[in-house]
Amino acid sequence: MPGLHWRIRLGIVFMLLFSSGAIFAQKDSPQISVKGDLILLQIPERSAEALDGSEFARQIEDLCLEEREEAVIREVLSGNVPSFSRNLKALRIQESLNSTTYELVIYVACDYLAIGSDLDYLYMPLTPAAAQYLADTLNCILPTKILVDKIYKQAEIKLHPQPIPPSDSMTTVPIFHQHTDSIRHQYRNKGLERSTDKIVAGHKKDIILSNKIHDLDRTSGCVVIYGWHRSENQPIQPVYNGHVDWYADYSHGVRFISNQVLINGIFMKAQDLLRNPELSFLLSSEGVIKKLYIPVR
């Protein structure tokens, strides 16, 4: 179990990245449409010398958790992610309340966070603190339960969950790599083409924002997960906050959603909507999300 030194060390790494200029996103700057309904995460283009997913997996296989997450953060902020992890696609939602119709456009990552190239990548589970840090840095939020459902419903490519028998190795890089390979095989077996601009869902559980993160009945921090849909409205994983906040296994995915949304043609921040008693229903089945962060304890 990671101790306090892990949290201190991770915080130091975050500060070093910031002070060294490794953080490229400006939180209040607009994200620019580059191709129709797509916008891009504000990270550098992937270098031709960047590690492929398989090589990255080998390099981090024997690292402890804090060192592994430091390595992941460095790779993401240097741009070493495949196109489908950096492309955010418009997803349209229409809801009505008290005779008022709301047209909402959110921009969701086409797939979960991965490290590497479009051809050789590694889906990368993260602890909630690291996922939250990257989301904040990239001017994004993590999804809520209702957004996970809406993303699955509108996804152009729906994959099926592929559970691996429970074991002590579920949180290790070799199992992360094994599960990535099983998802790649599913594409081939279904005759699907790996697309960089189509939303894919069903193959991971999501780390989500929820009031359950700050459940007063808990004595320790937690990660809240949800999803792994077999079909619409049939997730394997209900909303669950039973894992400690340093836990991340192969089934967990990190999907970024732009903090900029369009509501009836006007740009707003998703965080402001989630804090709004009247409009939070557009993004949350829990109403207002009281604390829009995952704490590092």
N, C-alpha and C positions, 0 to 999 in steps of 0.2 A: 504494500500500500504506500503510495507516495506520501511523503511528509511535507512539512512546511517549507523545507529547502527547495522542493520542486516548484512551489508557487512563487517563492522569492526569485528563483533562477529564471523562471519563465517571464516574470515581470521585468527583470533586468534585460533579458533578450529583447522584449518588446521595446523598451526604452532605447536600447542600442540601435535597433532597426530604425526607430524614428529619428534619432539624432544623426544617424549616418546617411539619411536621405533615402533609405531603402523603401520607405513607404511612398508610393507614388500617387495615391488617390487623395483628392481634396474633398473633404466631406460635404462641403456646400456647393461644389462645382457641378454643373449639369453633365449628364451622360449623353453623348451625342449619338443619334441614330445613324448607323453606317450602312444598313442594308434593309430597306423595307421595315419589317417589324422587329428587327434585331438591334440591340445595343450591345456594347462590349464592356466587360469589367475593365476598370482603369488600372491595368497592369501592362508592363512592357510586352512587346512581341516576343514570342518564344525564340531563343537563340538556337542557331544550328548546332552549337556545341552542348546544348542542354542534355541532361541525362534522360534516357528513355525510362519508361516505367519499370521494366525488368531490372535495369541497372540500379535504379534508385532503390528498389526493394532489396537488392543484395546489400547496398550500402547501409541501409538502416536496420537490417534484420536483427543485429545484435545490440542495438542501442537501447538504452533505458527509455522509458516513456518521455521524460522531459527532453532528452536529446533528440528523440524521434520527432517530437512536435516542433522543436526548434528547426530541424532540417526541413520539415514540411512547410513551415512559415516562410523560410528563406526561398524555397523553390517557387511557392505561389507568388510571392511578391517580386521575384525576379522574372516572372512570366512563364515558368515551366509548367504550363497546364495545356491540355489539348483544347482544340477549338470548341468542342461541345461543352466544356466546362467554363469557357469564358464568354460564350454567346448567351445573351438573355433575350428571350422572345416574349412578345406581347401576348398576354392572356386576358381575354375580355369577360367581364362579369357584369350581369345586370340584375339588380335587386330593387324592390320597392318597399317603402315604408311610409305609412300615413299619407297615401295618395301621391307620394313623390317617388319618381323612378330615378335610380342612380346608375349611370354607366361608368364602370370602373375599368381601367386598363392598368394591369400590373405587368412587370417584366421579370420573368422567372428564368433561372438558368436552365438550359436545355437538358442538362444532366447533372449528376452529382459531382462533387469535387474529385478530380483525379490529377495525378502527377504524370508527366511524360508527354508523348506525342500522340497524334490522332491514331497511329497504328500500334503503338506500344505504350500502354498506359496502366496505371495502378489506381483503382478507386481507393481513396484514403479516408478512413474513419478518423475522427478527431474527438478529443474530449470537448465538452461543451464550452469551456472557457476559451480554448483555442479557436473553436468555430465562431464564437461570439466576437473574439478579437478580430479575426479576419473579416467577418461581416461588417463590423464597425469601420475598419480600415478601408474597405472597398465600397463604402456608402451603400450598404445592403442591410437587410434584415434576414433572420431565419424565418421559416414558415410557421404558421399556426396550424392547428388541426384542420380547420375549414379550408385553408389554402392547400394543404396536402391533398384533400379530397378533390378540390377543384382542379388542381394540376393533373391528378390522375384521370379525372373525367375527360379533360380536354387534350391529354397527351396523344400525339400522333402515333407513337409506338408504345405499346403496353407489353411489358415483359412479365413473367411470372416469378414469384419468390422462389429461391433455391436455398432452403435451409441446410446448414451443415450440422451434423450431430453435436450436441453440446459437449464441451471439453475445456480443460484449462488453457488450451491453445487458441481459443476463439479470439483472443485479443492480441494475437501475434501477427507479425508481418507475413510469414508463410501462408497463414490462413487468409489474410487479406488478398494475397496474390492468387491463391486457389479460387477464392470467390470471384475475383475479377475474371479469371479464366473461364469460370463456369458461365458468367454473363456473356462473355465473348462467344462461347460455344452455342449459347442460346440464340444469339444473332444468326450464326451460321446454320444451325439446325432449322430455324424458322425461315431461312432464306431472306433474312432482313439485311438491309444495307446500313452500315454504321453511318448515320447522318450527323452533321455538325449543327444543323439548324432546325431539327425537329425535337420536340419535347418528348423525353423518354421517362417512363415511370413504372413502378411495380417491383423493381429489383432491389430496393433498399428501404429500410425504415428511416424516417426523418428525425433528426434532432429538432425539436420545435420550441417555440415560445409559448409559455403557458403560465397561468397563475400558480400551477402546481410546482413550479420551480421554487417558489417561496412558501411552500406548505409549512405552516407553523407546527404541524404534528411531527415533522421530521427533526431529528437532532443533528443532521449533517446535510451538506449540499447534495444535489442530485442532478441527473440529466433526465429530461423528459423526452420520450420517444413515442412515435406513432407511425402507423402505416403498414407497408409491405402488403399492398392490395392484391388479392387474388382476382377480384373483379370489383366493379363499382359498388361502393358501400359495404365491401367485405374485406376489411383489413385483417391480416393475421394479428397485428399488434395494436391493441387498444391503447389509449393514452396511458402511459405508465411512467411513474417517477420512482421506481424501486431501486434503480442503480445509483451508486454513489457518483459524485461529479467528476471523478477521475477515470470513469469507466468508458471504454469505447471498444466494441467488438466488430467483427467483420460485417455484420448486417446493418450497421449504422451508416447513414449517408448525410452529407452536408450539401444542401441545395441553397444557393444564394438567391435572394429576391431583391431587386432594386428598391432602395428607400424612396425613390421617386415614383409616384403613381399619378395617373390622370383620373380625376373624378369630374364627370360632366364637362370634360374639356379643359379643366384647370389643374395645373400641377400642384400636388401636395406631397408631404412626406408621409410614408406609410406609418411611421412612428406616431405622427400627429393623429392619424385616423384611429390607431389602436388606443390612444389616450382619450378619444372623443366619446362621451357617453351616448351621443345620438348616432354616430357614424361607425363606431367600432364593429357593429354587426356585419359590416361589409368584409371584414378581414378576420373576425374572431367569433367563434361559437360560444366563447366565454364572456362576451361583452368586453369591457375595458380590460386590457392587460395592464395591471397596476405598475409593474416594474419591468421595463423593457430591456432587461439585461440579464445575463447569466452570471451570477457572482463568482468571483475567485476567492475562496475562503482560505 
